[in-house]
Amino acid sequence: MKLMPCPLNGLRNITEFTYGGEVTGMPNPNTATDTEWADYVFNKTNPAGVVREWWLHNASGYWFIAERDTVTDHIRKTFDPGELFTQRVDFSPSAASSASATKENPL
């Protein structure tokens, strides 16, 4: 049985997890073109070697990041996304209009 260390739930059977894709830089949601979004969503590099990936623990709904060697399938470490991402992106239309209004009239 293959085990994976979950940062929230500890060592668990690999069947409890779902792969979520490579961790990549997201384009700017306010300026990205359709082509840039399509590239971000659908095109992956799939390199041989150590890659940071999104993983979901299905039972708890917890998303985390794993560093996995794609050649050996060895999981080097797992960690909470908060260690890598420090800001939340708000995609709501009201957030975009509030941001632009704040730039135009900071008071």
MDTraj code that builds the backbone (N, CA, C; nanometers):
import mdtraj as md
import numpy as np

residues = "MET LYS LEU MET PRO CYS PRO LEU ASN GLY LEU ARG ASN ILE THR GLU PHE THR TYR GLY GLY GLU VAL THR GLY MET PRO ASN PRO ASN THR ALA THR ASP THR GLU TRP ALA ASP TYR VAL PHE ASN LYS THR ASN PRO ALA GLY VAL VAL ARG GLU TRP TRP LEU HIS ASN ALA SER GLY TYR TRP PHE ILE ALA GLU ARG ASP THR VAL THR ASP HIS ILE ARG LYS THR PHE ASP PRO GLY GLU LEU PHE THR GLN ARG VAL ASP PHE SER PRO SER ALA ALA SER SER ALA SER ALA THR LYS GLU ASN PRO LEU".split()
xyz = np.array([
    [0.0847, -0.1174, 0.0000],
    [0.0000, 0.0000, 0.0000],
    [0.0896, 0.1242, 0.0000],
    [0.0632, 0.2173, -0.0930],
    [0.1398, 0.3416, -0.1000],
    [0.0737, 0.4466, -0.0108],
    [0.1563, 0.5175, 0.0660],
    [0.1066, 0.6186, 0.1580],
    [0.1548, 0.7565, 0.1157],
    [0.0738, 0.8574, 0.1504],
    [0.1109, 0.9964, 0.1222],
    [0.0928, 1.0767, 0.2502],
    [0.1919, 1.1621, 0.2845],
    [0.1757, 1.2458, 0.4033],
    [0.0909, 1.3693, 0.3715],
    [-0.0215, 1.3814, 0.4386],
    [-0.1077, 1.4983, 0.4223],
    [-0.0716, 1.5965, 0.5341],
    [-0.0494, 1.7253, 0.5030],
    [-0.0140, 1.8210, 0.6072],
    [-0.1222, 1.8376, 0.7142],
    [-0.2466, 1.8106, 0.6806],
    [-0.3568, 1.8264, 0.7747],
    [-0.3932, 1.6955, 0.8447],
    [-0.3924, 1.5843, 0.7697],
    [-0.4447, 1.4578, 0.8203],
    [-0.3397, 1.3510, 0.8480],
    [-0.2133, 1.3810, 0.8255],
    [-0.1081, 1.2828, 0.8503],
    [-0.0943, 1.1830, 0.7361],
    [-0.0288, 1.0729, 0.7651],
    [-0.0015, 0.9693, 0.6656],
    [-0.1301, 0.8951, 0.6292],
    [-0.1647, 0.8968, 0.4982],
    [-0.2909, 0.8360, 0.4520],
    [-0.2643, 0.7520, 0.3267],
    [-0.3560, 0.6604, 0.2988],
    [-0.3488, 0.5780, 0.1780],
    [-0.3622, 0.6687, 0.0553],
    [-0.2811, 0.6452, -0.0461],
    [-0.2797, 0.7289, -0.1663],
    [-0.4161, 0.7318, -0.2367],
    [-0.4984, 0.6302, -0.2156],
    [-0.6299, 0.6265, -0.2793],
    [-0.7244, 0.7335, -0.2237],
    [-0.6865, 0.7974, -0.1136],
    [-0.7700, 0.9027, -0.0550],
    [-0.7468, 1.0388, -0.1206],
    [-0.6569, 1.0455, -0.2193],
    [-0.6181, 1.1731, -0.2778],
    [-0.6502, 1.1804, -0.4267],
    [-0.6666, 1.3042, -0.4746],
    [-0.6857, 1.3308, -0.6165],
    [-0.5814, 1.4329, -0.6605],
    [-0.5144, 1.4019, -0.7710],
    [-0.4141, 1.4915, -0.8295],
    [-0.4833, 1.6127, -0.8883],
    [-0.4285, 1.7329, -0.8639],
    [-0.4914, 1.8546, -0.9129],
    [-0.4121, 1.9321, -1.0161],
    [-0.2937, 1.8821, -1.0545],
    [-0.2152, 1.9497, -1.1573],
    [-0.0934, 2.0208, -1.1013],
    [-0.0097, 2.0684, -1.1925],
    [0.1129, 2.1390, -1.1547],
    [0.0807, 2.2733, -1.0907],
    [0.1645, 2.3151, -0.9982],
    [0.1555, 2.4500, -0.9426],
    [0.2268, 2.5422, -1.0403],
    [0.1532, 2.6348, -1.0975],
    [0.2108, 2.7293, -1.1934],
    [0.1653, 2.8703, -1.1585],
    [0.2347, 2.9675, -1.2111],
    [0.1966, 3.1067, -1.1886],
    [0.0720, 3.1430, -1.2662],
    [-0.0245, 3.2019, -1.1974],
    [-0.1502, 3.2406, -1.2601],
    [-0.1343, 3.3750, -1.3308],
    [-0.1926, 3.3887, -1.4503],
    [-0.1878, 3.5185, -1.5174],
    [-0.2700, 3.6222, -1.4397],
    [-0.2439, 3.7481, -1.4655],
    [-0.3184, 3.8555, -1.4001],
    [-0.4643, 3.8480, -1.4441],
    [-0.5582, 3.8290, -1.3502],
    [-0.6987, 3.8135, -1.3890],
    [-0.7592, 3.9381, -1.4530],
    [-0.6991, 4.0538, -1.4314],
    [-0.7533, 4.1781, -1.4879],
    [-0.7001, 4.2100, -1.6267],
    [-0.5868, 4.1491, -1.6656],
    [-0.5264, 4.1855, -1.7942],
    [-0.5002, 4.0677, -1.8874],
    [-0.5158, 3.9447, -1.8396],
    [-0.4820, 3.8280, -1.9214],
    [-0.5766, 3.8128, -2.0405],
    [-0.5200, 3.7715, -2.1525],
    [-0.5995, 3.7449, -2.2722],
    [-0.6603, 3.6043, -2.2629],
    [-0.7539, 3.5744, -2.3503],
    [-0.8126, 3.4409, -2.3550],
    [-0.7050, 3.3366, -2.3838],
    [-0.6108, 3.3699, -2.4694],
    [-0.5017, 3.2774, -2.5027],
    [-0.4163, 3.2478, -2.3797],
    [-0.3851, 3.3509, -2.3017],
    [-0.3063, 3.3302, -2.1790],
    [-0.3810, 3.2431, -2.0790],
    [-0.5122, 3.2656, -2.0639],
    [-0.5912, 3.1821, -1.9724],
    [-0.5965, 3.0381, -2.0208],
    [-0.6165, 3.0188, -2.1504],
    [-0.6225, 2.8829, -2.2058],
    [-0.4897, 2.8113, -2.1840],
    [-0.3790, 2.8806, -2.2037],
    [-0.2472, 2.8218, -2.1812],
    [-0.2309, 2.7825, -2.0341],
    [-0.2734, 2.8693, -1.9437],
    [-0.2637, 2.8426, -1.7994],
    [-0.3481, 2.7210, -1.7579],
    [-0.4681, 2.7130, -1.8114],
    [-0.5604, 2.6059, -1.7711],
    [-0.5271, 2.4715, -1.8367],
    [-0.4929, 2.4719, -1.9653],
    [-0.4833, 2.3466, -2.0387],
    [-0.3426, 2.2959, -2.0701],
    [-0.2442, 2.3817, -2.0782],
    [-0.1108, 2.3387, -2.1185],
    [-0.0187, 2.3258, -1.9988],
    [0.0390, 2.2096, -1.9831],
    [0.1305, 2.1829, -1.8730],
    [0.2655, 2.1412, -1.9297],
    [0.3713, 2.1640, -1.8511],
    [0.5054, 2.1325, -1.8998],
    [0.5398, 1.9855, -1.8814],
    [0.4879, 1.9218, -1.7770],
    [0.5105, 1.7797, -1.7498],
    [0.6593, 1.7423, -1.7538],
    [0.7426, 1.8122, -1.6750],
    [0.8858, 1.7831, -1.6784],
    [0.9218, 1.6554, -1.6031],
    [1.0353, 1.5969, -1.6382],
    [1.0896, 1.4839, -1.5625],
    [1.1698, 1.5419, -1.4471],
    [1.1423, 1.4949, -1.3267],
    [1.2128, 1.5448, -1.2091],
    [1.1151, 1.5925, -1.1033],
    [1.1645, 1.6719, -1.0095],
    [1.0829, 1.7182, -0.8978],
    [0.9919, 1.8321, -0.9420],
    [0.8627, 1.8165, -0.9135],
    [0.7602, 1.9121, -0.9541],
    [0.6708, 1.9407, -0.8339],
    [0.6264, 2.0654, -0.8220],
    [0.5257, 2.1001, -0.7210],
    [0.3884, 2.0799, -0.7830],
    [0.3028, 2.0097, -0.7086],
    [0.1702, 1.9736, -0.7602],
    [0.0630, 2.0005, -0.6557],
    [-0.0566, 2.0295, -0.7056],
    [-0.1739, 2.0404, -0.6198],
    [-0.2303, 1.9007, -0.5950],
    [-0.2680, 1.8723, -0.4713],
    [-0.3331, 1.7471, -0.4354],
    [-0.4503, 1.7775, -0.3430],
    [-0.5547, 1.6971, -0.3531],
    [-0.6745, 1.7108, -0.2698],
    [-0.6910, 1.5857, -0.1849],
    [-0.7076, 1.6050, -0.0531],
    [-0.7477, 1.4921, 0.0310],
    [-0.8993, 1.4868, 0.0223],
    [-0.9512, 1.3835, -0.0430],
    [-1.0934, 1.3758, -0.0761],
    [-1.1848, 1.3796, 0.0455],
    [-1.1512, 1.3070, 0.1511],
    [-1.2394, 1.2970, 0.2672],
    [-1.2557, 1.4304, 0.3400],
    [-1.1489, 1.5084, 0.3487],
    [-1.1562, 1.6346, 0.4237],
    [-1.1754, 1.7565, 0.3342],
    [-1.1538, 1.7414, 0.2021],
    [-1.1652, 1.8542, 0.1108],
    [-1.0478, 1.9510, 0.1213],
    [-0.9367, 1.9031, 0.1755],
    [-0.8191, 1.9875, 0.1987],
    [-0.7246, 1.9829, 0.0798],
    [-0.6974, 2.1003, 0.0201],
    [-0.6015, 2.1132, -0.0887],
    [-0.4655, 2.1465, -0.0315],
    [-0.3608, 2.0842, -0.0839],
    [-0.2251, 2.1117, -0.0388],
    [-0.1291, 2.0928, -0.1548],
    [-0.0021, 2.1214, -0.1298],
    [0.1003, 2.1100, -0.2332],
    [0.1979, 1.9996, -0.1967],
    [0.2346, 1.9201, -0.2963],
    [0.3344, 1.8145, -0.2785],
    [0.4482, 1.8365, -0.3764],
    [0.5685, 1.8095, -0.3300],
    [0.6837, 1.8051, -0.4196],
    [0.7076, 1.6580, -0.4501],
    [0.6890, 1.6222, -0.5785],
    [0.6972, 1.4820, -0.6196],
    [0.7943, 1.4679, -0.7357],
    [0.8758, 1.3634, -0.7307],
    [0.9655, 1.3322, -0.8419],
    [0.8846, 1.2521, -0.9430],
    [0.8660, 1.3082, -1.0620],
    [0.7818, 1.2433, -1.1626],
    [0.8484, 1.1218, -1.2262],
    [0.9794, 1.1070, -1.2068],
    [1.0501, 0.9905, -1.2613],
    [1.0347, 0.8706, -1.1680],
    [1.0547, 0.8934, -1.0383],
    [1.0496, 0.7828, -0.9411],
    [0.9156, 0.7725, -0.8695],
    [0.8300, 0.8751, -0.8808],
    [0.7026, 0.8865, -0.8114],
    [0.7212, 0.9039, -0.6596],
    [0.8420, 0.9396, -0.6169],
    [0.8699, 0.9615, -0.4751],
    [0.8200, 1.0992, -0.4329],
    [0.7430, 1.1050, -0.3250],
    [0.6935, 1.2310, -0.2711],
    [0.7964, 1.2812, -0.1703],
    [0.8603, 1.3937, -0.2032],
    [0.9670, 1.4469, -0.1176],
    [0.9115, 1.5171, 0.0045],
    [0.8075, 1.5984, -0.0147],
    [0.7441, 1.6662, 0.0986],
    [0.6081, 1.7180, 0.0581],
    [0.5265, 1.7463, 0.1572],
    [0.3967, 1.8085, 0.1357],
    [0.3854, 1.9273, 0.2304],
    [0.3096, 2.0285, 0.1886],
    [0.2938, 2.1446, 0.2755],
    [0.1670, 2.2219, 0.2421],
    [0.1245, 2.3052, 0.3370],
    [0.0054, 2.3868, 0.3218],
    [0.0307, 2.4952, 0.2169],
    [-0.0661, 2.5257, 0.1313],
    [-0.0476, 2.6295, 0.0292],
    [-0.0142, 2.7663, 0.0873],
    [-0.0528, 2.7915, 0.2111],
    [-0.0238, 2.9187, 0.2751],
    [0.1252, 2.9458, 0.2896],
    [0.2055, 2.8410, 0.2817],
    [0.3503, 2.8591, 0.2877],
    [0.4046, 2.9169, 0.1564],
    [0.3314, 2.9000, 0.0492],
    [0.3745, 2.9465, -0.0827],
    [0.2952, 3.0688, -0.1292],
    [0.1656, 3.0699, -0.0999],
    [0.0774, 3.1781, -0.1436],
    [0.0354, 3.2619, -0.0239],
    [0.0613, 3.3920, -0.0316],
    [0.0319, 3.4788, 0.0817],
    [-0.0858, 3.5716, 0.0565],
    [-0.1334, 3.5804, -0.0687],
    [-0.2460, 3.6678, -0.1003],
    [-0.3561, 3.5892, -0.1695],
    [-0.4792, 3.6273, -0.1392],
    [-0.5952, 3.5649, -0.2014],
    [-0.6376, 3.6500, -0.3212],
    [-0.6767, 3.5848, -0.4298],
    [-0.7228, 3.6554, -0.5495],
    [-0.8753, 3.6569, -0.5479],
    [-0.9329, 3.7754, -0.5602],
    [-1.0783, 3.7896, -0.5641],
    [-1.1202, 3.8129, -0.7091],
    [-1.1971, 3.7185, -0.7649],
    [-1.2379, 3.7251, -0.9052],
    [-1.3746, 3.7899, -0.9241],
    [-1.4397, 3.8328, -0.8180],
    [-1.5743, 3.8870, -0.8318],
    [-1.5714, 4.0195, -0.9066],
    [-1.6735, 4.0464, -0.9899],
    [-1.6772, 4.1724, -1.0652],
    [-1.6759, 4.2938, -0.9731],
    [-1.7387, 4.2841, -0.8561],
    [-1.7413, 4.3979, -0.7644],
    [-1.6019, 4.4289, -0.7113],
    [-1.5179, 4.3275, -0.6957],
    [-1.3806, 4.3499, -0.6477],
    [-1.3007, 4.4261, -0.7518],
    [-1.3191, 4.3931, -0.8789],
    [-1.2463, 4.4619, -0.9852],
    [-1.2906, 4.6071, -0.9953],
    [-1.4205, 4.6329, -0.9847],
    [-1.4677, 4.7715, -0.9943],
    [-1.4283, 4.8495, -0.8694],
    [-1.4262, 4.7850, -0.7525],
    [-1.3824, 4.8518, -0.6305],
    [-1.2357, 4.8876, -0.6380],
    [-1.1556, 4.7977, -0.6936],
    [-1.0113, 4.8218, -0.7068],
    [-0.9865, 4.9393, -0.7993],
    [-1.0599, 4.9458, -0.9116],
    [-1.0374, 5.0565, -1.0051],
    [-1.0902, 5.1867, -0.9464],
    [-1.2008, 5.1815, -0.8722],
    [-1.2554, 5.3016, -0.8099],
    [-1.1590, 5.3533, -0.7025],
    [-1.0968, 5.2638, -0.6310],
    [-1.0015, 5.3032, -0.5281],
    [-0.8798, 5.3708, -0.5896],
    [-0.8360, 5.3221, -0.7059],
    [-0.7215, 5.3835, -0.7737],
    [-0.7565, 5.5244, -0.8211],
    [-0.8802, 5.5417, -0.8715],
    [-0.9206, 5.6715, -0.9236],
    [-0.9508, 5.7708, -0.8110],
    [-1.0138, 5.7220, -0.7054],
    [-1.0523, 5.8070, -0.5938],
    [-1.0190, 5.7364, -0.4632],
    [-0.8980, 5.7551, -0.4117],
    [-0.8549, 5.6812, -0.2943],
    [-0.9319, 5.7152, -0.1673],
    [-1.0114, 5.8205, -0.1667],
    [-1.0895, 5.8559, -0.0474],
    [-1.2225, 5.7927, -0.0583],
])
top = md.Topology()
chain = top.add_chain()
for i, resn in enumerate(residues, 1):
    res = top.add_residue(resn, chain, resSeq=i)
    for name in ("N", "CA", "C"):
        top.add_atom(name, md.element.get_by_symbol(name[0]), res)
traj = md.Trajectory(xyz[None], top)
